[in-house]
């Protein structure tokens, strides 16, 4: 199993270096050149993924202001978003809310 995982990682790295598709070029910019991730910035501040965002976490618990902002930022992300926080700050709750919002589309 370990050799299969290593083979897959090696193949992905070779693709990252050699392949020339638009998606791989963007990945190369993000990973190797350390480009900043992009976020959707429509003129009115709305986003198709974030438009149905409410303040409830999965299970009905309300998200606090920082958690709501993190969910909104993740839903606006075009490349990736990172959820950082101390233990107990609600990272898992945030990720569940992001998944819930994306699946509700």
N, C-alpha and C positions, 0 to 999 in steps of 0.2 A: 504494500500500500504506500509506503514512503517513497519508493522509487517511482511510482505512478504520479504522485504529487509533485516530485521533483521534475519529472518529465513534462508535466503540464506547466509548471512555473517556467521552465526553460523555454518551452514553445511560446509562451506568452511574451517572454522577454525578447525572443528572436523576432516575433511579430511586431513588437513595439519598436524595434530598431530598424527592421527591414521593410515592413509593409508601408504602403504609401496612401492608404485611404484617408479620407477627411477625418473620420473618427479617431483613427490611430494617430494622425498628426496632432489632433487636439490633446489626446492622452499624453503624447510625447511632450507637448508644451507644459502640461500640468505637472507631470511626474519628473521629467528630466530638467526642463528649463524653469520649473517652479513658477509658472504663470498663475496669476490670481484666478480663482474660480469666478465664473460669471453668474449673475442673477438676473432674473427677468425684472426689468424696470420700465413698466409701461407708464405713460404720461400721467395717468390718474392714480398710480400707485397700486392698482389692482392686478391680480394674477389669476389665471384660469384655475390653478390648483388651490389658491388661497381664498377664492371667493366664497366657498361654503364653510370656511373655518369658523367654528364657534368656540366658545371659551371652555368647553367641557372636554375632559380627558375621557379615554375609554373607561366605561364603568360609571360615568356621571360625575366624577370628582372634578371640581373646577380647576383650571390651570391658573397659575399666578401670572403676573405681567411678564416676567422674564421667560417663563415657559411658553406663553403665547407668542412672544416675539421669536423664540427659537423655532417653533413650529412654522410660523409664517415665513421666516428666512429660509428654512429648509424647503418649503413648498415653492418658493421663488427661485431656488437654486437651479441653474442649468447644467452645471458640471457636478458639483458635490457640495455638501454642507457637513460641517463637523458639529457634533453636540458634545460640549465639554462641561464638566461640573464635578463638584465634590461628591463623595458618597452620600446618598440620600437626598440629592438635590432634584431628582425627578427625571434623570436622563432616560430611563426605561419608559416612563410615562410619556415623555415627549416623543420617543421613537414610535410607541404604540399609536399615539395620536396622529403622527405623520402617516403611518401605514393606513390607519383608519380613513383619514382624509383622502388619500390616494385611491383607496379601494372604493370609496363612495362615489367616485366619478363614473 
